[in-house]
């Protein structure tokens, strides 16, 4: 049924945290997520600005200008294709049922499930020189998701949607200082983000309309913008050691990134990390890392209330789940040559495994990864296994 959905592209501008506790984020790099999302003490990429700007100092100087153009990425929940196909096959009169009856059946089948689909493009130019390292990036992204609450009645079955379309500019700089006991990288970042967000329910009546996204846009659309300052350090106590140990600390989103408390706001977080990069024969690099993010529990669980008049309100409760904040990862660089490089990544993110592969062939980059987002908290588990793919041009 063409007029129902591609639910996965609902409005093309939504993301879900309905009755869930997904951590706020602006950008997830598949190279980092394959490694459990652990990057506070690692860096090495332009996207270090999203975890610790001091990590820009670890970009290899011999690479000169590091350019990523049209780095288009897509992330989707494991069941997004199945539920999208089910809605696409809804047709009035099929099997003797009306469209409404078929939609109610689908909502009952997926009751309690959460789904998410994202797209993004982070284009950046970076360089690590003898003076300092810097990066300039442009971010454009959509984040679409929904939670299914089907109870078998046409009036009560709901899809709860909450999400955003957003973008902006991200700047970062880092400098290395030789100190008495090792090296200290100090970084600072600045970002300005503007977004349109949506939070609200879709009834069965909405889903049988010509465009369910219109309900979100007309009734629940909010616009906001904010700026944030990020600061971070990476301390390398034994820079000449074959293990290359490092400790990292970052404070992210200092400023006005709460986006007026709309969905998509970025709370101020304090994050710590540690890593080692032991020198191992026959491989280009080995990185082992551990992070503990959001030390002071700034991320919350958002519970929605829907009034009979169509109004939407929410309550944000503290989430102090330890496992959701712990990230462990390992990256194994097999080859790093002028024309081809590849890295294998594995890790643990929010208590579940991650894996990924990064490849570069001349100017073509391909990154794939999988991770599991925990939208629940504590004793309530709402796992959402996701798969990422990114292709881009860079050198």
DRENDO-1510 file (C-alpha; in Angstrom, 1 decimal, always signed):
<recs>
REC; n; res; u; v; w
REC; 1; UNK; +0.0; +0.0; +0.0 .
REC; 2; UNK; +1.9; +2.9; -1.4 .
REC; 3; UNK; +0.2; +5.6; +0.8 .
REC; 4; UNK; +1.0; +4.0; +4.1 .
REC; 5; UNK; +4.7; +4.1; +4.8 .
REC; 6; UNK; +8.0; +3.3; +4.4 .
REC; 7; UNK; +7.8; +3.4; +8.2 .
REC; 8; UNK; +11.5; +3.4; +8.3 .
REC; 9; UNK; +11.5; +6.7; +6.5 .
REC; 10; UNK; +8.7; +8.2; +8.6 .
REC; 11; UNK; +8.9; +11.8; +7.6 .
REC; 12; UNK; +12.6; +11.2; +6.9 .
REC; 13; UNK; +13.2; +13.4; +9.9 .
REC; 14; UNK; +12.4; +11.4; +13.0 .
REC; 15; UNK; +14.3; +9.4; +15.7 .
REC; 16; UNK; +13.0; +7.4; +18.5 .
REC; 17; UNK; +13.4; +7.6; +22.2 .
REC; 18; UNK; +9.8; +7.1; +23.0 .
REC; 19; UNK; +9.6; +5.5; +26.5 .
REC; 20; UNK; +13.3; +4.6; +26.1 .
REC; 21; UNK; +16.7; +5.6; +27.3 .
REC; 22; UNK; +18.8; +5.9; +24.2 .
REC; 23; UNK; +21.9; +8.1; +24.8 .
REC; 24; UNK; +21.9; +11.4; +23.1 .
REC; 25; UNK; +24.4; +11.7; +20.2 .
REC; 26; UNK; +25.1; +13.8; +17.1 .
REC; 27; UNK; +27.2; +11.4; +15.0 .
REC; 28; UNK; +28.2; +7.7; +15.3 .
REC; 29; UNK; +31.3; +6.8; +13.2 .
REC; 30; UNK; +31.1; +3.2; +12.1 .
REC; 31; UNK; +34.9; +3.0; +12.5 .
REC; 32; UNK; +34.5; +3.8; +16.1 .
REC; 33; UNK; +31.2; +1.9; +16.8 .
REC; 34; UNK; +32.7; -1.3; +15.4 .
REC; 35; UNK; +35.2; -0.9; +18.2 .
REC; 36; UNK; +32.6; -0.6; +20.9 .
REC; 37; UNK; +32.3; +3.2; +20.6 .
REC; 38; UNK; +35.5; +3.6; +22.7 .
REC; 39; UNK; +37.5; +6.6; +21.4 .
REC; 40; UNK; +38.0; +9.0; +24.3 .
REC; 41; UNK; +41.7; +8.1; +24.6 .
REC; 42; UNK; +42.2; +7.0; +21.0 .
REC; 43; UNK; +41.2; +9.7; +18.5 .
REC; 44; UNK; +43.0; +9.3; +15.1 .
REC; 45; UNK; +40.0; +10.4; +13.0 .
REC; 46; UNK; +38.4; +13.7; +12.2 .
REC; 47; UNK; +35.3; +12.5; +14.0 .
REC; 48; UNK; +37.3; +12.5; +17.3 .
REC; 49; UNK; +35.6; +15.9; +17.8 .
REC; 50; UNK; +32.5; +14.0; +18.8 .
REC; 51; UNK; +34.2; +12.2; +21.7 .
REC; 52; UNK; +37.4; +14.1; +22.6 .
REC; 53; UNK; +38.8; +16.9; +20.4 .
REC; 54; UNK; +42.3; +16.2; +21.8 .
REC; 55; UNK; +42.2; +13.0; +19.7 .
REC; 56; UNK; +42.8; +15.1; +16.6 .
REC; 57; UNK; +46.5; +15.2; +17.7 .
REC; 58; UNK; +46.6; +11.4; +16.8 .
REC; 59; UNK; +45.9; +11.9; +13.2 .
REC; 60; UNK; +49.0; +10.7; +11.3 .
REC; 61; UNK; +51.1; +13.6; +10.2 .
REC; 62; UNK; +52.4; +11.8; +7.2 .
REC; 63; UNK; +48.8; +11.7; +5.8 .
REC; 64; UNK; +48.9; +15.5; +5.2 .
REC; 65; UNK; +45.5; +16.9; +4.5 .
REC; 66; UNK; +42.9; +14.3; +5.4 .
REC; 67; UNK; +39.8; +14.9; +3.3 .
REC; 68; UNK; +36.4; +13.1; +3.6 .
REC; 69; UNK; +33.9; +14.1; +1.0 .
REC; 70; UNK; +30.4; +12.7; +0.7 .
REC; 71; UNK; +30.8; +10.3; +3.5 .
REC; 72; UNK; +27.2; +9.0; +3.3 .
REC; 73; UNK; +26.2; +6.6; +6.0 .
REC; 74; UNK; +23.0; +4.7; +6.7 .
REC; 75; UNK; +22.1; +2.9; +10.0 .
REC; 76; UNK; +19.0; +0.7; +10.4 .
REC; 77; UNK; +17.5; -1.7; +13.0 .
REC; 78; UNK; +17.6; -5.4; +12.2 .
REC; 79; UNK; +13.8; -5.6; +11.8 .
REC; 80; UNK; +13.2; -2.4; +9.9 .
REC; 81; UNK; +12.9; -4.1; +6.5 .
REC; 82; UNK; +10.4; -6.7; +7.8 .
REC; 83; UNK; +8.0; -4.3; +9.3 .
REC; 84; UNK; +8.3; -1.9; +6.4 .
REC; 85; UNK; +7.4; -4.7; +4.0 .
REC; 86; UNK; +4.4; -5.7; +6.2 .
REC; 87; UNK; +3.0; -2.1; +6.0 .
REC; 88; UNK; +3.8; -1.9; +2.3 .
REC; 89; UNK; +1.7; -5.0; +1.7 .
REC; 90; UNK; -1.4; -3.6; +3.4 .
REC; 91; UNK; -4.2; -3.3; +0.9 .
REC; 92; UNK; -7.9; -2.6; +1.4 .
REC; 93; UNK; -9.9; -5.8; +1.1 .
REC; 94; UNK; -6.9; -8.1; +1.3 .
REC; 95; UNK; -7.9; -11.4; +3.0 .
REC; 96; UNK; -11.3; -9.9; +3.7 .
REC; 97; UNK; -9.9; -7.2; +6.0 .
REC; 98; UNK; -10.0; -3.5; +5.9 .
REC; 99; UNK; -6.8; -1.5; +5.9 .
REC; 100; UNK; -7.4; -0.6; +9.6 .
REC; 101; UNK; -7.8; -4.2; +10.6 .
REC; 102; UNK; -4.6; -5.2; +8.9 .
REC; 103; UNK; -2.7; -2.3; +10.5 .
REC; 104; UNK; -4.0; -3.3; +14.0 .
REC; 105; UNK; -2.8; -6.9; +13.3 .
REC; 106; UNK; +0.7; -5.5; +12.4 .
REC; 107; UNK; +0.8; -3.4; +15.5 .
REC; 108; UNK; -0.1; -6.4; +17.7 .
REC; 109; UNK; +2.6; -8.5; +16.1 .
REC; 110; UNK; +5.3; -5.9; +16.8 .
REC; 111; UNK; +3.9; -4.7; +20.1 .
REC; 112; UNK; +6.8; -3.4; +22.3 .
REC; 113; UNK; +9.4; -3.4; +19.6 .
REC; 114; UNK; +11.5; -0.3; +18.7 .
REC; 115; UNK; +12.9; +0.5; +15.3 .
REC; 116; UNK; +15.4; +3.1; +14.1 .
REC; 117; UNK; +16.8; +4.2; +10.8 .
REC; 118; UNK; +19.4; +7.0; +10.3 .
REC; 119; UNK; +21.2; +8.7; +7.5 .
REC; 120; UNK; +24.1; +11.2; +7.7 .
REC; 121; UNK; +26.8; +12.9; +5.8 .
REC; 122; UNK; +29.9; +14.2; +7.6 .
REC; 123; UNK; +32.2; +16.0; +5.2 .
REC; 124; UNK; +35.5; +17.2; +6.8 .
REC; 125; UNK; +39.0; +18.5; +6.1 .
REC; 126; UNK; +41.7; +17.8; +8.8 .
REC; 127; UNK; +45.4; +18.2; +9.2 .
REC; 128; UNK; +48.0; +17.4; +11.8 .
REC; 129; UNK; +51.0; +19.6; +11.4 .
REC; 130; UNK; +54.0; +20.3; +13.6 .
REC; 131; UNK; +52.3; +23.4; +15.0 .
REC; 132; UNK; +48.9; +21.9; +15.9 .
REC; 133; UNK; +46.1; +19.6; +14.5 .
REC; 134; UNK; +42.8; +21.0; +13.2 .
REC; 135; UNK; +39.5; +19.9; +11.6 .
REC; 136; UNK; +36.6; +21.6; +9.9 .
REC; 137; UNK; +33.4; +19.5; +9.3 .
REC; 138; UNK; +29.9; +19.9; +8.0 .
REC; 139; UNK; +27.2; +17.6; +9.4 .
REC; 140; UNK; +23.8; +16.8; +7.9 .
REC; 141; UNK; +21.7; +14.0; +9.3 .
REC; 142; UNK; +18.3; +12.5; +9.9 .
REC; 143; UNK; +17.3; +10.1; +12.6 .
REC; 144; UNK; +14.0; +8.2; +12.2 .
REC; 145; UNK; +12.4; +5.8; +14.6 .
REC; 146; UNK; +9.3; +4.6; +16.3 .
REC; 147; UNK; +8.0; +2.3; +19.1 .
REC; 148; UNK; +5.0; +0.1; +18.5 .
REC; 149; UNK; +2.3; -0.1; +21.1 .
REC; 150; UNK; -0.5; -2.3; +19.7 .
REC; 151; UNK; -3.3; -3.5; +22.0 .
REC; 152; UNK; -5.8; -4.8; +19.4 .
REC; 153; UNK; -8.1; -1.8; +19.3 .
REC; 154; UNK; -8.3; +0.6; +16.4 .
REC; 155; UNK; -8.5; +3.5; +18.7 .
REC; 156; UNK; -5.8; +2.5; +21.1 .
REC; 157; UNK; -3.0; +1.1; +18.9 .
REC; 158; UNK; -0.2; +3.7; +18.6 .
REC; 159; UNK; +3.1; +4.2; +17.0 .
REC; 160; UNK; +5.1; +6.6; +19.1 .
REC; 161; UNK; +7.6; +8.7; +17.1 .
REC; 162; UNK; +10.2; +11.1; +18.3 .
REC; 163; UNK; +12.9; +12.4; +16.1 .
REC; 164; UNK; +14.8; +15.1; +14.2 .
REC; 165; UNK; +16.5; +16.3; +11.1 .
REC; 166; UNK; +19.6; +18.3; +11.9 .
REC; 167; UNK; +22.9; +19.7; +10.7 .
REC; 168; UNK; +25.6; +22.3; +11.3 .
REC; 169; UNK; +29.3; +23.1; +11.4 .
REC; 170; UNK; +31.9; +21.4; +13.7 .
REC; 171; UNK; +35.4; +22.8; +14.4 .
REC; 172; UNK; +38.2; +21.3; +16.4 .
REC; 173; UNK; +41.8; +21.9; +17.2 .
REC; 174; UNK; +44.4; +20.1; +19.3 .
REC; 175; UNK; +48.1; +20.7; +20.3 .
REC; 176; UNK; +50.7; +18.4; +21.8 .
REC; 177; UNK; +52.8; +19.6; +24.7 .
REC; 178; UNK; +55.9; +17.8; +26.0 .
REC; 179; UNK; +55.8; +17.8; +29.8 .
REC; 180; UNK; +58.1; +16.4; +32.4 .
REC; 181; UNK; +56.4; +13.1; +32.6 .
REC; 182; UNK; +55.2; +12.3; +29.1 .
REC; 183; UNK; +53.1; +14.2; +26.6 .
REC; 184; UNK; +49.8; +16.0; +26.9 .
REC; 185; UNK; +47.4; +16.6; +24.0 .
REC; 186; UNK; +44.9; +19.5; +24.7 .
REC; 187; UNK; +41.9; +19.9; +22.4 .
REC; 188; UNK; +39.0; +22.2; +22.0 .
REC; 189; UNK; +35.9; +22.0; +19.7 .
REC; 190; UNK; +33.1; +24.3; +18.7 .
REC; 191; UNK; +29.9; +23.2; +17.1 .
REC; 192; UNK; +26.7; +25.0; +16.0 .
REC; 193; UNK; +23.7; +22.7; +15.3 .
REC; 194; UNK; +20.2; +23.6; +14.0 .
REC; 195; UNK; +17.4; +21.0; +14.0 .
REC; 196; UNK; +13.7; +20.3; +13.5 .
REC; 197; UNK; +12.4; +17.7; +15.9 .
REC; 198; UNK; +9.2; +15.7; +16.4 .
REC; 199; UNK; +7.7; +14.0; +19.4 .
REC; 200; UNK; +4.2; +12.5; +19.3 .
REC; 201; UNK; +1.9; +9.5; +18.7 .
REC; 202; UNK; +0.4; +8.2; +15.5 .
REC; 203; UNK; -3.0; +6.5; +15.7 .
REC; 204; UNK; -4.3; +3.9; +13.3 .
REC; 205; UNK; -6.3; +6.7; +11.7 .
REC; 206; UNK; -3.0; +8.6; +11.0 .
REC; 207; UNK; -1.4; +5.5; +9.6 .
REC; 208; UNK; -4.2; +4.9; +7.1 .
REC; 209; UNK; -3.8; +8.5; +5.8 .
REC; 210; UNK; -2.0; +9.5; +2.7 .
REC; 211; UNK; +1.0; +10.8; +4.6 .
REC; 212; UNK; +1.5; +9.9; +8.2 .
REC; 213; UNK; +4.5; +12.2; +8.3 .
REC; 214; UNK; +2.1; +15.2; +7.9 .
REC; 215; UNK; +0.7; +14.5; +11.4 .
REC; 216; UNK; +4.1; +14.8; +12.9 .
REC; 217; UNK; +4.9; +17.9; +11.0 .
REC; 218; UNK; +1.6; +19.7; +11.5 .
REC; 219; UNK; +1.1; +18.9; +15.2 .
REC; 220; UNK; +4.5; +18.1; +16.7 .
REC; 221; UNK; +7.2; +20.0; +14.8 .
REC; 222; UNK; +9.6; +22.1; +16.8 .
REC; 223; UNK; +12.6; +24.0; +15.7 .
REC; 224; UNK; +15.7; +24.8; +17.8 .
REC; 225; UNK; +19.4; +25.5; +17.5 .
REC; 226; UNK; +22.3; +25.5; +19.9 .
REC; 227; UNK; +26.0; +25.9; +20.2 .
REC; 228; UNK; +28.4; +23.7; +22.2 .
REC; 229; UNK; +32.0; +23.9; +23.3 .
REC; 230; UNK; +34.0; +20.7; +23.8 .
REC; 231; UNK; +37.3; +20.4; +25.7 .
REC; 232; UNK; +39.5; +17.4; +26.2 .
REC; 233; UNK; +42.9; +16.1; +27.1 .
REC; 234; UNK; +44.9; +13.0; +26.3 .
REC; 235; UNK; +47.8; +12.1; +28.6 .
REC; 236; UNK; +50.6; +9.8; +27.3 .
REC; 237; UNK; +52.8; +9.0; +30.3 .
REC; 238; UNK; +55.2; +6.8; +28.4 .
REC; 239; UNK; +55.3; +8.0; +24.8 .
REC; 240; UNK; +58.4; +5.9; +24.0 .
REC; 241; UNK; +57.0; +2.7; +25.4 .
REC; 242; UNK; +56.2; -0.1; +22.9 .
REC; 243; UNK; +52.7; -0.2; +24.5 .
REC; 244; UNK; +51.9; +3.5; +24.0 .
REC; 245; UNK; +49.5; +3.9; +26.9 .
REC; 246; UNK; +47.1; +6.9; +27.0 .
REC; 247; UNK; +44.5; +8.3; +29.3 .
REC; 248; UNK; +41.7; +10.6; +28.0 .
REC; 249; UNK; +39.2; +13.0; +29.5 .
REC; 250; UNK; +36.6; +15.1; +27.7 .
REC; 251; UNK; +33.8; +17.5; +28.6 .
REC; 252; UNK; +31.3; +17.8; +25.8 .
REC; 253; UNK; +28.4; +20.1; +25.0 .
REC; 254; UNK; +29.3; +23.1; +27.2 .
REC; 255; UNK; +26.8; +25.8; +26.3 .
REC; 256; UNK; +23.3; +25.7; +24.8 .
REC; 257; UNK; +23.0; +22.2; +23.3 .
REC; 258; UNK; +19.9; +21.3; +25.2 .
REC; 259; UNK; +17.9; +22.6; +22.3 .
REC; 260; UNK; +15.2; +24.1; +24.6 .
REC; 261; UNK; +14.6; +20.6; +26.0 .
REC; 262; UNK; +13.2; +19.4; +22.6 .
REC; 263; UNK; +14.1; +15.9; +21.5 .
REC; 264; UNK; +17.7; +15.8; +20.2 .
REC; 265; UNK; +19.2; +17.9; +22.9 .
REC; 266; UNK; +22.7; +17.1; +23.9 .
REC; 267; UNK; +23.4; +17.2; +27.6 .
REC; 268; UNK; +26.8; +18.2; +29.1 .
REC; 269; UNK; +28.7; +15.0; +29.7 .
REC; 270; UNK; +32.1; +14.2; +31.3 .
REC; 271; UNK; +33.8; +11.1; +29.8 .
REC; 272; UNK; +37.0; +9.2; +30.6 .
REC; 273; UNK; +39.0; +6.6; +28.6 .
REC; 274; UNK; +42.2; +4.6; +28.5 .
REC; 275; UNK; +44.0; +2.9; +25.7 .
REC; 276; UNK; +47.1; +1.0; +24.7 .
REC; 277; UNK; +48.6; +0.4; +21.3 .
REC; 278; UNK; +51.2; -2.3; +21.7 .
REC; 279; UNK; +53.6; -2.9; +18.8 .
REC; 280; UNK; +52.9; -6.4; +17.3 .
REC; 281; UNK; +54.8; -8.0; +14.5 .
REC; 282; UNK; +53.1; -8.7; +11.2 .
REC; 283; UNK; +50.2; -6.2; +11.7 .
REC; 284; UNK; +50.1; -2.5; +11.1 .
REC; 285; UNK; +48.5; -1.6; +14.5 .
REC; 286; UNK; +46.7; -2.9; +17.5 .
REC; 287; UNK; +44.5; -0.7; +19.7 .
REC; 288; UNK; +42.8; -1.7; +22.9 .
REC; 289; UNK; +40.5; +0.9; +24.5 .
REC; 290; UNK; +38.0; +1.3; +27.3 .
REC; 291; UNK; +35.7; +4.3; +28.0 .
REC; 292; UNK; +33.2; +5.2; +30.7 .
REC; 293; UNK; +31.0; +8.0; +29.3 .
REC; 294; UNK; +28.6; +10.4; +31.0 .
REC; 295; UNK; +30.1; +10.0; +34.4 .
REC; 296; UNK; +27.6; +12.2; +36.1 .
REC; 297; UNK; +24.4; +10.6; +34.6 .
REC; 298; UNK; +23.3; +13.6; +32.5 .
REC; 299; UNK; +21.5; +11.4; +30.0 .
REC; 300; UNK; +17.9; +10.7; +31.1 .
REC; 301; UNK; +15.1; +8.3; +30.3 .
REC; 302; UNK; +12.2; +10.2; +28.6 .
REC; 303; UNK; +8.6; +9.1; +29.4 .
REC; 304; UNK; +5.8; +10.6; +27.3 .
REC; 305; UNK; +2.2; +11.4; +28.2 .
REC; 306; UNK; -0.4; +11.9; +25.5 .
REC; 307; UNK; -3.5; +14.0; +26.3 .
REC; 308; UNK; -6.9; +13.5; +24.8 .
REC; 309; UNK; -6.6; +16.8; +23.1 .
REC; 310; UNK; -3.5; +15.6; +21.2 .
REC; 311; UNK; -1.0; +17.4; +23.5 .
REC; 312; UNK; +2.3; +15.7; +24.2 .
REC; 313; UNK; +4.3; +16.1; +27.4 .
REC; 314; UNK; +7.3; +14.3; +28.8 .
REC; 315; UNK; +9.1; +13.6; +32.0 .
REC; 316; UNK; +12.9; +13.1; +32.1 .
REC; 317; UNK; +14.1; +10.7; +34.8 .
REC; 318; UNK; +17.7; +10.1; +35.8 .
REC; 319; UNK; +19.4; +7.0; +34.2 .
REC; 320; UNK; +22.4; +5.7; +36.1 .
REC; 321; UNK; +22.9; +2.4; +34.3 .
REC; 322; UNK; +26.6; +1.4; +34.6 .
REC; 323; UNK; +26.7; -1.0; +31.6 .
REC; 324; UNK; +25.1; +1.6; +29.3 .
REC; 325; UNK; +28.1; +3.8; +30.0 .
REC; 326; UNK; +30.9; +1.2; +29.6 .
REC; 327; UNK; +32.6; +0.8; +26.2 .
REC; 328; UNK; +35.3; -1.6; +25.4 .
REC; 329; UNK; +37.0; -2.1; +22.0 .
REC; 330; UNK; +39.9; -3.5; +20.0 .
REC; 331; UNK; +41.0; -2.5; +16.5 .
REC; 332; UNK; +43.4; -4.5; +14.4 .
REC; 333; UNK; +45.0; -2.7; +11.4 .
REC; 334; UNK; +46.0; -5.4; +9.0 .
REC; 335; UNK; +47.3; -3.3; +6.1 .
REC; 336; UNK; +48.0; +0.4; +5.7 .
REC; 337; UNK; +49.6; +1.2; +2.3 .
REC; 338; UNK; +49.3; +4.0; -0.2 .
REC; 339; UNK; +46.6; +2.2; -2.2 .
REC; 340; UNK; +44.8; -0.1; +0.2 .
REC; 341; UNK; +44.2; -0.3; +4.0 .
REC; 342; UNK; +41.9; -2.4; +6.1 .
REC; 343; UNK; +41.1; -2.6; +9.9 .
REC; 344; UNK; +39.0; -5.1; +11.8 .
REC; 345; UNK; +37.2; -3.9; +14.9 .
REC; 346; UNK; +35.4; -5.7; +17.7 .
REC; 347; UNK; +34.0; -4.4; +21.0 .
REC; 348; UNK; +31.4; -4.3; +23.7 .
REC; 349; UNK; +28.9; -1.4; +23.7 .
REC; 350; UNK; +26.2; -1.1; +26.4 .
REC; 351; UNK; +26.7; -4.8; +27.3 .
REC; 352; UNK; +26.4; -6.2; +23.7 .
REC; 353; UNK; +29.0; -7.1; +21.1 .
REC; 354; UNK; +30.0; -4.8; +18.2 .
REC; 355; UNK; +32.0; -5.6; +15.1 .
REC; 356; UNK; +33.1; -3.8; +12.0 .
REC; 357; UNK; +35.4; -3.6; +9.0 .
REC; 358; UNK; +37.1; -0.4; +7.6 .
REC; 359; UNK; +38.5; -0.4; +4.1 .
REC; 360; UNK; +40.2; +2.2; +1.9 .
REC; 361; UNK; +41.0; +1.6; -1.8 .
REC; 362; UNK; +42.8; +4.6; -3.2 .
REC; 363; UNK; +40.2; +7.4; -2.7 .
REC; 364; UNK; +37.2; +5.1; -2.0 .
REC; 365; UNK; +36.3; +4.4; +1.7 .
REC; 366; UNK; +33.9; +1.7; +2.9 .
REC; 367; UNK; +33.0; +1.1; +6.5 .
REC; 368; UNK; +30.5; -1.3; +7.9 .
REC; 369; UNK; +29.6; -2.1; +11.5 .
REC; 370; UNK; +27.0; -3.5; +13.9 .
REC; 371; UNK; +26.2; -2.5; +17.4 .
REC; 372; UNK; +23.2; -2.8; +19.8 .
REC; 373; UNK; +21.6; +0.2; +21.3 .
REC; 374; UNK; +19.9; -0.3; +24.7 .
REC; 375; UNK; +16.8; +1.8; +24.8 .
REC; 376; UNK; +15.8; +0.4; +28.2 .
REC; 377; UNK; +17.6; +0.9; +31.5 .
REC; 378; UNK; +18.4; -1.1; +34.6 .
REC; 379; UNK; +16.3; -4.3; +34.8 .
REC; 380; UNK; +14.2; -3.3; +31.8 .
REC; 381; UNK; +16.0; -4.3; +28.6 .
REC; 382; UNK; +14.9; -2.9; +25.2 .
REC; 383; UNK; +17.7; -4.0; +22.8 .
REC; 384; UNK; +17.8; -2.7; +19.3 .
REC; 385; UNK; +20.5; -4.4; +17.1 .
REC; 386; UNK; +21.6; -1.9; +14.3 .
REC; 387; UNK; +23.7; -2.2; +11.2 .
REC; 388; UNK; +25.8; +0.6; +9.7 .
REC; 389; UNK; +27.2; +1.1; +6.3 .
REC; 390; UNK; +29.2; +4.2; +5.0 .
REC; 391; UNK; +30.8; +4.9; +1.7 .
REC; 392; UNK; +32.7; +8.0; +0.9 .
REC; 393; UNK; +35.5; +9.6; -1.1 .
REC; 394; UNK; +38.6; +10.7; +0.8 .
REC; 395; UNK; +42.4; +10.9; +0.8 .
</recs>
